[in-house]
Amino acid sequence: MKDFSYITHSHPAYIETLYQGYVADPESVDPEFRKFFEGFDFAVSKVPDAVNGANGKAVDAGQLAKEFAVYNLIQAYRHKGHLIADTNPIRKRKDRGANLDLKFFGLQEADLKQSFAAGQIIGLGNATLQVIIDKLQKIYTNKVGVEYQYILKQDRLEWLQKEIETNLNQPLPIERKRRVLEKLNQGVIFEKFLHTKYIGQKRFSLEGGETTIAALDTIIDVAGGSGVKEVVIGMAHRGRLNVLANILGKTYEQIFTEFEGTAIPDQTMGSGDVKYHLGFSSEVQTVNGNTVNLKLAPNPSHLEAVDPVVLGYSRAKADVLYDSEFDAVLPILIHGDASVAGQGIVYEILQMSNLKGYYTGGTMHFVINNQIGFTTDFDDARSADYSTSVAAMVQAPVLHVNGDDPESVVRCVEIATRYRQQFNSDIFIDMVCYRRHGHNEGDDPKFTQPALYALIDKHANPRETYVQYLLQHGESDAQELAKEMEKQFWSDLQDRLDEIKQNPLPYKFQQPELWWQSLRRATANDFDASPVTAVSEEEVRRLFTGLMKSPEGFQPLRKVDKLLQDKVKLFDAEQKIDWATGELLAYASLVAEGKEVRMSGQDVKRGTFSHRHAVIRDENTNAEFNRVNQFAADGKQCFKIYNSLLSEYAVLGFEYGYAMANPNALVLWEAQFGDFANGAQIIIDQFIASAETKWQRMNGLVMLLPHGYEGQGPEHSSARLERFLQLCAENNMFVTNITTAANFFHVLRRQLALPFRKPLINFSPKAPLRLPATYSHITEFTTGGFKEVIDDAFVGNASDVSKVLFCSGKVYYDLAEKQAKEGRKDVAIIRMEQLYPLPAKQLEALYDKYSNATWFWVQEEPLNMGAASFLQMNLKNINFGIISRQPGAATATGYSKVHAQEQAEIVDTAFSI
């Protein structure tokens, strides 16, 4: 908003001059002034004998100045009315300096009875200042406060302004009131029932925020009527059971058996999780008769961690089922006020919201604003005015609404849902309510908030408040209706507990879900050897040739063109394929088979180490050419690769969600350097490593983490192999550290060839990307599959071997160089290409083969890092020593000379000990 106060307080003659300038040439004045003058002229033209310079009449400069003042007042309400809106049901709002009193606009009480043409701006025509203010307060300072004037796109701003000033305060029809009361009844009585039956059990109740149920019901109903086929919901644990029961239709019998402890969980995949973390899918009929598929994503207690997972899942559903028509899939993220303000992941997903690789057509953000986080008041939880202040960053409007006014909440979510569908953009609803109990039902909140909870104890629940509202507004049958519904619902709940009368909703599985069902869970025997993933020689040659060609008229950057020509020369001369080409061959072969490949990360199109060049550019036109998509059938874009924003946490979560939705897609995330994965540790711990155990959700996500000690300092050496290995159990994921292009090709293809899905954590090379020893002959692509262990082809007779060095990754090439240079046939070097699941049987066979030898595990990492501890704990049938760097607090030295000395010591020790 432009500050017109200097106009308001200027001499009337100055304002008259501005106006006369507008009359002479409308284009000569500021667009904001022009807009006002146009409205002014239109309004006063409707008033008999009004001044109107545009019609040749004299203009009263003083009156025009006051018109400007009223215009400024209207704009101020639009901008700052939310600061004084009656949105808090429990306590008085803080004074945030809205400055909406008349004196701030050069107006006085004597002006209240005066008529102003500026009333036209809010649809009143010529109206007294008092009438104008009354309408402004009804719109902008009643039970809803709206932040939207920072939006720069005029069509969105005008759409919202019309909705807010025209539709927001319209009364609901009687059938809608009944529906709202019904959903409030369900929400309130469900919590009351659980609180009575299961005293002391944690359930993270929705009490105080039960209007959420009416809100979600409305969102789904409106969305279903505007083209939405799928709703994907992400939320933390507070209110989750209520949402499961009264929105997704999870049967009360299912919920009650979980409380009774009589449910028999499927523990073939692990221990399961607490009831308020579990996910659920259903298919519901809305009030208006539309069928909508609902999914509540499983989540950990890490608040907001589920957000990017929901968005990635939603994107995949739109891509797979609706040809990327985002209107068909609606993500809803339900936040807590403390978490939406305090968790950086919210900022990250908002930054992703309009990016090509992560766009989902807009997210509905619904904040259950309890005004507290665990025991922390909001004054100690944020610096911003609102928990939702981050929304302004992406010009997402925010509707702050009093949770004790269900009709206002319902109107807000109606507007928000239609806004999302109209503009495919994010929007926030901040429902200010309260939390009746402590953090959980056994926690006493009065220890830290005695005054607040004294107010809450006396406060009626939202259902009781709404009944009183209906009675006061002429709905005489409301109380009787409410009592009748309560009695019936209470009886129904008891029946469902005692007699199990409720049946699950019918559900039709979608195609991706059928794909998941066609897979099976892994068994221990599945990890003894990998399946054949070879491709015919004819196909390898076809794919290689295609990858090396550019479209007619396309001129790649000279350096890139030379790289491609060098690859062709290598292939023609030696029939060898380098690392980067081996990787692209894996993607191209999958795309040619009709599979989808999606990859993202920082600079992945080129690759951090300028090796991949999956997408190349014309040096003259800057046009892009995706080298893999040419192999997709029917011109489809099956290889989707995106340079990500500078985020690990949100992007990895998004890709995990994408892979969770579609088992037939190879989904990869690459860290710029492997240690950058530290920033996404919550996703790794809570989803990637444990989701199959907790929630029975398989996932085939691939993480590529550049790793290796090359003197680049502690920040760019280690991807923290030890952390991933510590997370490994129950065959929950693959951990690999691969040394040849062909083996990398096979491990990528293995991800979709297996009859189950497991995450793959690959510790990728850096310098060895261009090391000729990593290149593979074409026959290695056309035969066999992934090799978990690679024996030493350099040594001759196994009985002559007195020492075995087994290792993984880059250090192999340092050892092999010395072995070859010194002709050491007495030392065998074995590569462990897969560290988990541990290929114990293959190693034990080699242990028998080299029975006369002493074994040593050699690693670049310090002794307290890398795979040393993991192998000591798990490799029980092999006696071995360890050669490594000394234990360290940091992963590596920052001095290149020290690094070189340490590396030489490792290699020398390995051959001399």
N, C-alpha and C positions, 0 to 999 in steps of 0.2 A: 504494500500500500504506500502511495506517495503521501508525504506529510503536507497537508494543505493548511496547516495552522497559520503559516505566515500569510496566506491569502485571507483567512478568516479574520485575522487581526490587522489587516492592512487598511489603509484609508479607502473609503468607498469609491473614491475617484479612480484608484488604481484598478479595482475590480471592474468598474464600468469600462475602463479602457480595454481590459482583457476581453470583455464581452463584445464591445464594438469591433474589436479585431476579429473575433469569431464571426460576427454578422457579416463583415466585409469579406472575409476569406476563412472558412472553417478549417482549411488545411494549415493555416498559419499558427494555430495554437496547439498546445500539448494535447495528445490524444485523450488523456484523462479529462482535461478541461472540455474538450470538444464533446465528449460523451455526456458530460454533465450539462453543458449548454443545450445540447440536442434534447435531453430529457426535460430541461427547464422550459424550453420553448414549447415542447409538446404539451406539457402540463398546463402552463399558463394560458395556452391557446384555448383550453377548454373552460377557462374561467371568464365570465363576462366582465368587461371593462378592465381586464388585467393588463399590466404593463408588458410589452413584448416588443423589444427592439427589432426583432426579425420581421415584424409586421408594420414597422414604421412608427410605433408608439414610443413614447419616452420610457426609459428604464430608470426605476428608482434604485440608485446605486446602493443605498443603505439596505433596502430589501434584498437586493441581489447578494450582498455580503452575508446577510443572515441565511439566505438560501444555501450559500456555500457552507455556512456553519452547520446547517442541518444535514447537508450532504455528507460533510465530514463526520458528523455524529453517526449517521447510518453506516458509513464505511467502518467506523471504529467498532461498532457493534458486530459487524461481520468479521472483523479481524480479532477482536479481543473479548467479545461477549462470553466466550467459553471460560474466561478466567473467573467470572462471577456466577456462572450457571449453577443451578441447584442440583448438582450431580452426586453429592455425597449423602447417603441415607443415614449416616450415623453421627457425623460431627460437622461443625461449621468449617467452611473452606478457608484456607489461608488467604490473606490479602496479598495478591501478586501485582498490585499496581495497575489495574485495568484503566483507571482514569477515565471513567465514562460519565462523570458528573457534568452537568450543563456548563459549569464554569470553565471547563477545559476547552470549550468550543466557542467561548464568547457569547453564550446564551444565558438567559436568566429565567427565573420562575414566571416572570410576567409574560415571557414568550410562549408559555405552554398553551395558552388559549388562542394564539395566533395561527392562522393557516399558512401552510407552506407547500409550494408546488413540488418540492423534493419528495413528498409522500408518494409521488408517482413511481419512484425508484423501487419501492417495495409493494407496489400494486395497490396503493390507496388513493391515488389521484391527489387532488388538493385536500389536505387534511391538517388538523391542528397538530401542534408539536406533541401535545399529550397523547393523542391517538397514535401518532407515529412511534413515540417511545413505548407505548403499551404493546404495540405489535412487535417492535424490536425485542422487547423483553420476553414476550411469549415465544418468539422464534429462537432467540439466541441465548437467553439466560434462564430458561425454565428448567426442565429436567434433562435437557440435552445441551451440551456445549460442542460446537463444531470448529475444528481447525482445518481450513481448506484454502484460505486466501493466498497461501504461498504457492499455489499451483500456477504454473506459467502457461500451460496449454489452455487457451481460452475456451475451447469447446467443453472441456472437463469442468472448468470453473463455473461456466454458465449453467451446465447441466446440474451440478450440485447445488448451486444457488437457487435454481428454480425448485428443485426437490425440497430443499430445506425450508424455503419461504412459502411454498405452496402446499406440499404434501405431508411434511413431517408431523404437523399437529392435527391432521385430519383424524377424527375418531374411527376406531375399528368397527366394522359391521358386527352385528350380534353373533354370527356364527364364528367369527374370528375370536371374539371375546371368550366364547365357550371353549374353543380350542386352546387358547392361552391358559384358561383356568384349568383345563384338563391336564395340560403338560405341567403346570405348576403343582397341581395335585399329585401327579405321579412323582415328580421330583422330591417334594416335601415329605410325602408319606413313605416313600421308599427309604429315605434316610432315617425317618422316625422308626420305621419297622426294624431296620438293621441295628439301630442304636438300642432298641429295646431287646431284641433277640440275641445280639452278639456283643454283650457288654464287655468293654475293655479291648476288643479286637480292633486292630488298625484297619481303617477303611478309607481314610483321607476323604472325609465327607464333603459334600457340596453345600452343606448347610450355611445359609447366608447368601449363597450365590445360585440358588435353584432356578432363577430366571434363565440361567444358561440353557436349560432344557427347552424352554419355550423358544429361545433364540435359535438354537440349532435346528429345532423342528421347522421353524420358519425359513431359515436359510435353505434347508434341503427342499422344502416345498417350492419356494420361489425359484431356486436353481433348477429343479426338475421341470418347471414350466418354461424355462428359458434355454433349453438345450443341453443341460448338464445330464450326463449319463452315469458319471462316477463322482463320488465324493471321497476324498482320502483325508483322514483326520489324524493329526498328531497332537498329543497332549501329554502332560505329566500325570501324576497319580491322583491329584486332588480332583474329585468329581468323576473319576474314570468309571467306577462301577455304576454310577447313576447314568452316565452317558451310554454305557454298554446296555443297560437294561431298558432305558426309556427312549433311546434314539436308534441304536443298532438292533434292538430287539433280542438281545441275548436272553435266554429264558431265565426266569427267576430260579428255576430248579437247578440250572447249571451254576448260577452264582451261589445259591444256598448250599449246594453240595461242597463247593470250595470252602465256604465258611465252616460247614460242619466237619470238614476234613475227611469226607467220605468219597471225594472224587478220586478216581484212579488215573493219575497222570501217566502219559506215555514216557517212560524213563529210559527207553532204549537209546536215546541220544544224550542222556545226561540228567541233570538234577531238576530241571524246570526252573520256574521263577514264581515270585509271589503273585497273588491274584490281581493286584492292582498295577501290574506291569504288562499283562498279557494283551495280545492283539485279538481282533475279531473281524470277520467279514459277514455281511448280510445283504439282502436285497429287499428293499422296502417299497411299498406303494405310498406315495404322498397323498395328502388330502385331496389334491386335484387329479389323482388317478395316474400320475406318472411313476414309472418304475426307475428307481435309482439304486445303483450298486454302492454300498458303503463299506469302507475299510477303515478300521482304527489300527494304526501301526503299533506294534509292540515297542516298548521303550524302557530304558533304564531310569534310575533315579537322577541321573545327570540331567538337570532341567535344561530344556531346549535342544539337547543333543539330537533329538529325533527330527528336528525341523528340516535339515537338509535331506535326510533320508526320505521324508514324506515328499519333498519336492522332486527328488530324483525318481522316486517311484511314480509320481504323477506324470512326470515327463515321459517315462517309459510307456506308461499306459496310453498316453496320448499318441506317442509314436507308433506303438504296435497295433492298437485297436482302432484308432480314429484318424490315421494318416496325418498325424500332427495337428489335428483340429483341437486347439486348446480349450475352446468353449465347452467341449464335452467332458472335461475332467476338471474338477474344482478341488484344489487343496485348501484345507482349513487348518490353521495352526492355532491351538488354544494355549495361550500363555498365562503365566502368573505375572503379577505386576512387578514383583521383585526380580524375577528372572528375565523378563523382557528388557528391563532396564540394565541389569547387571551382567548378562551373559553376552560376550562379544560375538557369539555365533549368530545372534539376531542381526547385528550390523552386517555380518558377512553375507547372510542370505539375502538381505535387502540389496546389497551391492550386486548380487547375482541376478536380481529379479528381471532386469531388462537386457541381460546379455544373451547373445544368440545361443550359446551352448547350454544355458541353464534356464531359459525362459519357459514358464509354465502357464502363461496366459493370465497371470495375476493370482495372488494368494489372499485369502480372507484371514485376517489376523483378529482373533477374538480374545481379549484380555479379561480374565476373571480377576478383577482388581480388588484384592482382599485388604489393601492398604497396609500390608505387613508381609515380611518375609521371615518365616520361622518365628523369631522373636524380635526382629528388627523393624522399627518404624520407618516409614518412607523417608523421613527427614534424614535418616542415617544411611539410606539405601541408594540415593541418587542425588546428583547435582542439578539435573534438569527439572523443569516445572512438572513434567509428566513422565510416567514410566514409558510412554509411547513417543517421547520427543524425537527419537531416532527416525520416526516415520517421515519427518519433514525432509530428510536427506534425499529421499527419492520422490518427494512431492506426493506421498501417499496421504490422503485425507484421513483424519481421525474424528470419530464420533464418540465423544464422552457422554455416557448416559447413566442415569441413576438406576441401579439394579432393583430398587423397590418400585419402579414404575414399569411393569412388564409391557404395557402398550407402547411406551416410548422405545423400549428395547427392541420390540418387534418391528416398529416402524424403522428404526435405525438399521437393523439387519436386512430389512427389505430393500432399503435404499442402497446399502452396501453391496448386496448381492447383485442388484441390477447394474450398479456402477461397475462391478468387476466384469460382468458379462458385456456391458456396453463398451468398455475401454480396455479390457484385458490388462488390468493394472491392480497393484496391491492396494488394499484399504484396511484400516484398523477400526475396530469397535472396542472401546475401553469401557467396560461395564463396571462401574464403581459399586462395590458391595462390601461384604465383610466376611470374616471366618468365625463361625459361632464357637468352635472348639479351638484347642491349641493346634500345633502342627499336626498332631494326630489325636485321636480321641482319648488317649491316656495322658496327654500333656496338659498341664495347667497353665494357661496363658496369663493368668493374673499375677504370676511371679514377676513378669516384666512389663505388662500393660494393664495395671489394675483399673485405671480410669476408663480406658477404652472398653474393656470388657464389662465394666459396670453398665455402660451404655448398651452394649450388645445384649446383655442378660435381659434387659427390659424391653428389647426391641422385638416387635412381631416379625414372624417369618414372611417372606415375599408373598406367599399364598394368602395369609391372613390380611396382609396389607392390601392386596388386590381386591379381596372380597369387600373390605371396607370402602375402597375406592368405588367399586361397582354400586354399592348401596348408596353412597353419597351422590352418585351420578345417575340415579334413576333406575338402576337394575334391581328391582324389588325382589326378584326371585333368586338373586345371586347367593345369598346366605343359605337358603334351603338347598339350592343346587349344589353348593360346595359341601354341605353336610352329607347330602346323599352320595356324592361322588367319593367323599372320604370313607364313608361306611362301606360302600361297595368295593372300593379299592383295597381297604384294609382286609376285608373278607376275602377278596380275591388273592391277596398276597398269602394269607394264611392257608387258603385252599391249595395254592401252588406249592407251598412248603410241605403241607401234610399229604396231599394227594397227587402232586405232580401233574396238574391238569394242563399246563401250558406246553404247547408243541413248538419246536424250533420253526423259524420262518423257512419256507421253501427257498432253496438257493440253486441257481444254475451256474455251474462253473464256467468261467471265461476261458478263452483259448490259452492264454499264458498259464493259467492255473492247471489246465489239462496237460500242458507241457511239463509242468512241475510234477504232476501226478504220474507221468510216464517214467519219471526217474525213480531211483530207489536209494535207500540209505546205504552208505558204505559199510563194508565188513573188513575185518582185519586182513583177510586174504587179498583184498583188492589192492593192497599196497606193496605186494611182493615184486611186481614188475608192471611196467606201464604198457598200455595197449599200442598196437601198431598205428602210427599216425602218418605214415609215408604217403607221398603223392607220386603219381607216375612221372617218369622222366619227360614225357611229352608235355604234361601239364606244367612241370617246373620250367621247361624251356619257354612255353607260351607265356607264362606269367612273368618270367624274367625279361623276356623281350618287350612285353607291354610296359613294364615298369621303367624301362630305360628309354622309352620313346616319349616325345612331347607331341601335342596336337599340331597339325599343320598351321604354320604361321605363328606359332608360339615360340618366343625366344627366351629360354631360361637365362638367368644370370650367368655370366661367363664362368665363374668359379664353380657353380653348380653343374653346368654343362660339362665342364672338365671332369668333375667327380663322376658323373654318369658314364662318361666315355672311358674313364679308368676302370670302372667296374666291368664294362663290356669287354675291355682288353684282357682283364684278369680272367674272365669267364672263358673267352675264346682261347686264351693261351693255356690255361691250367684247369679249366672246368671247375674253378673255385668260386665260391660266393662269400662275400664279406658279411660282417655282423649285421649292419643296417639293412642290407638287402635280404638277408635271411629272415629278419623280423618282418619286413614288408611282404615277403613271400608268404609268411604264415597268415597275415591279415588278408592278402589277396586270395589265397586258397580258400579261406573260410567264406569270404564274400562270394567267390565263384560257386560255392556250395549252397548259397542262399542264406547264409548266416549274416547276422549283423555284428559289426565291430564298432565300439565306441571308445574313444580315448580322450582324456583331458589331463591337464596339468600345465604348469608354467612353461611356455615355449615348446610344447611338444610337437608342433608341426615341423619345426626345424630340428628340435632336439637341443637340449642344453649344450651338448658338446658338438653341435653342428654336424651331426652324423645321419639323422633320420631323413630329413627332407621329404617327408610324406606329402607335403604340399609345397609346390614350387611356384615362383612368381615370374611373370614376364618382365624382363628388365626395362621394357619400353612402356608398357601399359599398366604394369602392376597387377594384372589379372592373375588369379590363382588357378592352379591345376592340381587337383587331387589325384595322385598317381595310382591309387588303389580302386577308386570307384568305377573305373572303366571296366572292371571285371564283373560288376553287378548286373543281374538280369534286368531287362526292361528299363534301363536307364535309372534305376533306383539309387538313392544315396545311402548305400549300406555301410560305408566306412565313414563314420562321423568322428572327426577329430577337431578339438577345440583348444586353443590357447586359453588357459584359465586366468581369472583374476589372481592376485597375489594372496591366495588363501590356501591353506591345507585342510583345516578343520571342516569348513563347509563344503569344499569341493569333494573331499574324500567321502563325506557323508552322502552327498548327492549321488556320486557314482555307486556307492554301496546300495542306495535306494533303487537306482536304475537297474542294477544287476539283480536285485531282489524281485523285481517285477517280471523279468524276462530271462529264463534259463538258457535260451537259444542265442543270447547276445554275449559276445566276449567283451567285457567292460574292463578298461584299464585306467589306472591313475598312475602318473609318473611324478615323483618328487624331483625338483630341480637338482637337489643333492639329497642323498638318502636321509641325512640327519634332519631334514626339514619335516620329515614325518612326525617328529616330536610334537609339532603343533597340532597334530590330529590324533593325539594319543587316546583321547576319550572315544573316538570312533573305533580305533583299533581294539581297545580293551573291551568296550561295551557291546560292540556289534560284530566286528570281523572275527575276533577270537572266540566269542562266547555265544553268539546268537543261536547257533544250532543247538547248543546244549540248553540254553534258557528257553528258547521259543520255538524250537524245531523248525527253524528257518535256514535252509541251505542257501549258499551264495557263492558264486564263482568269480568274484571280483579279483582282479590282478593288480598288485602293487609293484611298481618298478622303482627300486631304490638304489640309485648309483652309490657304489661302495668300493673302497679300495684305498690303500695307503700310498700316496704319491707325492708327499711333501707339501700338501696344500693346507696344512694346519688342522687344528682340532675341529673346526666347523664343517670341513668338506672332506672328511676321510671316512668316518664310520656311520653307517645307517643303523647302528645299534643292534647287530645280529643277536646279541645276548638277550635283549628284551623280548624279541619275537620268540626265541626258543624257550624262554621262561613261560611264555603264554601257551606253549604247545602241549596238548594232552588230548586224549580221546580221538586222535586222528582228526583234529579240528581244522587243520590247514596244511598247505604245502609251504615249505621254506626251501628255496633253492639258491645256489650260487654257481652259476653256469659259466663254462669256459669256452664253448664253441658255438658258432653261428647255427649249425644244424641242430644242436641240442636245444638251443633257445627256440628255434622253429618248432621243434617237436613238443616242447613243454607248453607253448602257447596253444597249439592244436589239441593237446591233451585236455585242456580245460573244457572243451566242448565234446570231446570224444568219450569221456568217462560217463558211466550211467548214473552219476551223482555229481554234485557240485561242491567244491571246496575252494576257499580263498587261496590265492597263490601269492606268496611274498617272495619276490625275486630280487636278489642283491646284484644289481646290474654293474657291468664294467664301465670304466671311464677311459683311461688311456688304452686298455686293450681293445677298445672298439675298432682301432685302426691297426692292431697288431696282426701281422700276416698269420701268425700261429693260430689265431682264433678262427680264421677262415675255414670253410668246409667244402669238401668235394661234392659234386652234384649227387654222387651215389649215396651220400649220407642223408640226403633229403628224400631219396626215392626208395629207401629201405628202412625197415625197423621202426623204432619209436624213441621216446625219451630214455636216456641212459641215466639211471640214478647214481651209478658208480662207473668210473672209467679206469680200467687197468692200465698199466704201463706197457706200451708197445716197444719201448726203447731197449729194455733189458731182454736178455736171451733166456737162459736156463734159470728157472725159478729157484733151483737148489743152490745157485751161486749167489743169490741175493741174501746179504747179511743184515740189511737195514731197509725198512719200509717207512717212507714218509707219506703220510696221508694228510690231505689238506683240501681246501675248497677255494675257488675264486682265483683272483689275480696272482696270489703268491705262488701258485703252481708254475707260472711262466718264469718267475725268478729262479725257482728251484730247477726247473727243466733246463734253463739256459746253462746253469753251472754243471748239471749232470752231463749235458751234451759236450760242453767245453772240455770237461775233464775225462770224458768217456767212462763214467762211473756205471758199469754194468752191475755192480754189486749193490747199488741203491735203487730200489723201485719207488716210483712216485705214483700214488693212487689219488685220483680226484673224487671227492664226494660232491657230486653235482646237486644232490638232494640231501639236506640235513634233517628234514622232517617231512613225513614220517621217516624215521631212521631206517635206512636200508640194511638192517642188521644181518639178514641172511646172506646178502651179497658180500658184505664185509667179512663175515665169518668164513665164507667160502674162500675168499682171498687170504684170510688168516691161515687157513689150512694149506693153501697153495704155497705161501711163503712161510712155511713152518720153521725154517731155520733162522728167520730174521727177527731182529728187535724192531718194535714198532714205535713211531713217534708221531704225535699230532703236531703239525706245524701251522701256526696262524700269524698273521700280521698284527692282530689286535693285542693289546695288553693282556696279561694273564687273567685279570678279573673281568675281561670282556670277551667278545667273540664266542666261539662254540666250545671252548675248553671245558667249562664247568658242566655244560649240558652233556657232553660226551662222557665225562667222568661219571656222571650220575646214571646214564642210560646205556652205555656200551659196556655191559658187564662181562662179556665173554672174550674180550680182547684186552690183553695187558699192553699198556702204552704209556710212554712219557709225553711231556708237553714241551714244545719249544715256542716261545712267544716273546713279545716285549715284556718288560717288567710291569707289574701292576701300576696303574695310574689313575689319577682323579679325572684328568681330561683324556679324551680319546686318542690324541696324537700330539706330537710336538709341532710348534709353529715355525721351526727353523729347518730349512731345507737340508743344510749340512748335517744336522743332528738326525734328521729323518734318514738320510742316506747311510749314515753310520749305523743306525739301529737296524735298518733293513739288511745291510751287509752282514751284520752280526747274526741275524736270524738265519740267513742262508749258510753262512760259514759254519755256524754251530750245527745246523742240520746235517752237514756232510762230515763234520769232524768228530762229533760226540761219540 
